[in-house]
Amino acid sequence: MSQTLNVLSIDFDYFQNVSKDVLMNCYPAGLDLSTELSIFTWSGYYNNPKSAKELQTVGILEDELNHLKKLLLSERISDDAEVMITNSHVFVYGLIHDYMEKNDHYKDIRCINVDLHHDFVNDSEDVDCGNWISHLCMDYGKHFKFNWVVNPISREMFGLKEEIFDKTLLKSLADIKIKDFDVVFLCRSDNFFAPHLDPYFDEIVRLIESRFHDIRIEKSVNEVRDYRKYDSMYEKLHRSLKNS
């Protein structure tokens, strides 16, 4: 029996084909937003002609998405793997801790983090979606190892030039070598994932549902976001401003 817990942690914001400028100017600021608040916040960007035009350029990394589908359907992940699907990436922290406590034969953790963001560290002392990796490093020390599968713009976006990152980075899901994942975590990261791309996320959720038995899905991410639900409100606002 293996003494290493192998975790596949997927933040779906990784799969966006997006430029640094669009991320900086057309995405909400801050950390996690609830799904409903993210819908309202994103509506403002989609109803602003300038940002709406820029958001239309955001697409999906099709090759990487196909790599994910192949991995999820492969024998490299057991049908009985524990699977969690949420909005925020922060929940992977508790998932790993709980799994280690319930399965005390594991001595080490190997985490593959597929993510647009590094999630190493930020200004918060509390565990959140942007620093959970550093907290696991502190909790488990040398027994926690990770690799980060980076989006093509990740290093440019965050100015990660230190050589230490070169030892942990993977450029594609095709570079993942682990053969036996025990845990699969998937998050949509509503604050960082353009909602017009939600059908791609939903497709992966349905694939996971058809493949695995032990699945926990947060209700708010089990359907695509209706980011156009506030369009009429913005239309009235634009008309009133034009007539004032």
C-alpha positions in Angstrom: 0.0 0.0 0.0 1.4 3.4 -1.0 2.4 5.8 1.8 2.0 8.8 -0.5 -1.4 10.5 -0.9 -1.6 11.8 -4.5 -3.9 14.7 -5.0 -5.1 16.2 -8.3 -6.2 19.8 -7.5 -7.8 21.6 -10.4 -8.7 25.3 -10.5 -10.7 25.7 -13.7 -9.5 29.3 -14.2 -6.3 27.6 -15.5 -8.2 26.7 -18.7 -8.8 30.3 -19.8 -7.1 31.6 -22.9 -6.8 35.1 -21.7 -4.4 38.0 -21.8 -2.8 39.7 -18.8 -4.4 43.1 -19.7 -7.9 41.5 -19.8 -7.3 39.8 -16.5 -6.1 43.1 -14.9 -8.9 45.3 -16.3 -12.0 43.2 -16.9 -12.0 40.8 -14.0 -13.3 41.4 -10.4 -10.7 42.3 -7.8 -10.2 40.5 -4.5 -10.5 36.9 -3.4 -13.5 34.7 -3.3 -17.0 35.9 -4.0 -20.2 33.8 -3.5 -21.7 32.6 -6.7 -24.6 35.0 -6.5 -22.4 38.0 -5.8 -20.1 36.9 -8.6 -23.0 36.9 -11.0 -23.9 40.5 -10.0 -20.3 41.7 -10.2 -19.6 40.1 -13.5 -22.8 41.5 -15.0 -21.3 45.0 -14.6 -18.4 44.0 -16.7 -20.5 42.4 -19.4 -22.8 45.5 -19.5 -19.9 47.9 -19.9 -19.2 48.1 -23.7 -15.5 48.4 -23.3 -14.9 45.5 -21.0 -17.6 43.4 -22.7 -15.6 43.6 -26.0 -12.5 42.5 -24.2 -14.2 39.6 -22.5 -15.4 38.3 -25.9 -11.7 37.5 -26.6 -11.5 35.1 -23.6 -11.7 31.5 -24.7 -10.7 28.0 -23.6 -7.4 26.2 -23.9 -8.9 23.4 -25.9 -5.8 21.1 -25.9 -5.4 21.3 -22.1 -9.1 20.7 -21.6 -8.8 17.6 -23.8 -5.8 16.5 -21.7 -8.0 16.9 -18.6 -10.8 14.8 -20.0 -8.4 12.0 -20.9 -6.9 12.1 -17.4 -10.3 11.9 -15.7 -11.3 9.0 -17.8 -8.1 7.1 -17.5 -7.1 4.3 -15.1 -4.7 6.7 -13.4 -7.6 7.7 -11.2 -9.6 5.0 -9.4 -13.4 4.9 -9.7 -13.5 5.1 -5.9 -11.3 8.2 -5.7 -12.7 10.9 -3.4 -13.9 13.8 -5.4 -14.9 17.3 -4.3 -16.3 20.1 -6.6 -16.6 23.7 -5.1 -16.5 27.4 -5.9 -13.5 28.2 -3.8 -10.1 26.6 -3.9 -9.7 27.0 -0.1 -11.7 23.8 0.5 -8.9 21.6 -0.8 -7.0 22.5 2.4 -9.6 20.8 4.6 -10.1 18.0 2.2 -6.4 17.0 2.4 -6.3 17.3 6.2 -9.5 15.2 6.6 -8.2 12.5 4.2 -4.9 12.3 6.0 -6.6 11.9 9.3 -9.0 9.2 8.1 -6.2 7.3 6.4 -3.2 7.3 8.7 -1.1 5.0 6.6 -0.2 7.9 4.4 3.0 9.6 5.4 3.5 12.0 2.5 1.4 14.1 0.2 2.1 14.8 -3.5 -0.2 17.5 -4.9 -0.5 18.5 -8.5 -2.1 22.0 -8.6 -3.5 23.0 -12.0 -4.1 26.7 -11.7 -3.9 30.1 -13.2 -2.7 31.4 -9.8 0.2 30.2 -7.7 -1.8 30.0 -4.4 1.5 30.0 -2.5 1.1 33.0 -0.3 -0.6 36.3 0.1 -1.1 39.0 2.7 -3.6 37.0 4.8 -2.6 34.9 7.8 -5.7 32.9 7.6 -6.1 30.0 5.1 -7.8 31.2 1.9 -7.9 30.4 -1.8 -4.7 32.3 -2.4 -2.4 30.8 0.2 -3.5 27.3 1.0 -0.3 25.8 -0.4 2.0 27.6 2.0 -0.3 26.5 4.9 0.0 22.9 3.8 3.8 23.3 3.5 3.9 24.6 7.1 1.5 21.9 8.4 3.3 18.9 6.8 6.8 20.2 6.2 9.0 18.0 4.1 6.1 15.5 3.8 4.2 17.9 1.4 5.4 18.1 -2.2 3.7 19.9 -5.0 3.9 20.7 -8.7 2.1 23.6 -10.3 0.7 23.3 -13.8 0.9 26.9 -15.0 -1.3 28.8 -17.5 0.8 30.3 -20.3 0.5 33.8 -18.7 1.0 32.8 -15.1 4.6 33.7 -14.7 4.2 37.0 -16.6 1.1 37.8 -14.6 2.7 37.3 -11.2 6.3 38.2 -12.0 7.6 34.8 -10.8 11.2 34.9 -11.9 12.8 33.0 -9.0 14.6 29.8 -10.0 12.9 27.9 -7.2 9.7 27.9 -9.2 11.4 26.2 -12.1 11.6 23.0 -10.0 7.9 22.9 -9.3 6.4 24.1 -12.6 4.8 21.9 -15.3 3.8 23.5 -18.6 0.9 21.2 -19.5 -1.4 18.6 -18.0 0.4 16.2 -20.5 3.5 16.6 -18.3 1.8 15.0 -15.2 3.5 11.7 -14.5 1.6 10.4 -11.4 -0.1 7.1 -12.2 -2.5 6.7 -9.2 -4.4 9.7 -7.9 -6.4 9.1 -4.7 -8.2 12.5 -4.5 -9.6 14.8 -7.1 -10.5 18.4 -6.3 -12.1 20.8 -8.8 -13.1 24.4 -8.2 -14.7 27.0 -10.5 -13.3 30.1 -8.8 -16.3 32.2 -9.7 -14.3 35.5 -9.1 -11.6 34.5 -11.6 -13.4 32.5 -14.2 -15.4 34.4 -16.9 -19.0 33.1 -16.7 -19.6 32.8 -20.4 -17.2 29.9 -20.3 -19.2 28.0 -17.6 -20.6 25.4 -20.1 -17.0 24.0 -20.3 -16.9 23.6 -16.6 -20.3 22.1 -16.5 -19.2 19.5 -19.1 -16.4 18.4 -16.8 -18.7 18.2 -13.8 -21.0 15.9 -15.8 -18.1 13.8 -16.9 -17.0 13.4 -13.3 -20.5 12.5 -12.2 -20.6 9.7 -14.8 -17.2 8.4 -13.8 -16.8 8.5 -10.0 -18.9 7.3 -7.1 -17.7 9.3 -4.1 -18.5 12.9 -5.1 -19.4 16.0 -3.1 -20.6 19.0 -5.2 -21.3 22.4 -3.9 -24.9 23.3 -5.0 -23.9 26.7 -6.4 -21.5 25.3 -8.9 -23.8 22.5 -10.1 -25.2 24.7 -12.8 -24.0 27.5 -15.1 -24.2 31.1 -13.9 -26.9 33.3 -15.3 -24.7 36.3 -15.8 -27.2 38.0 -18.0 -29.9 38.1 -15.4 -29.3 41.8 -14.5 -29.1 43.0 -18.1 -32.5 44.8 -17.9 -31.4 46.6 -14.8 -28.4 47.9 -16.6 -30.4 48.9 -19.7 -32.7 51.0 -17.5 -29.7 52.6 -15.8 -28.1 53.4 -19.2 -31.4 54.9 -20.5 -31.9 57.0 -17.4 -28.3 58.3 -17.6 -28.8 59.1 -21.3 -32.0 61.0 -20.5 -30.7 62.9 -17.5 
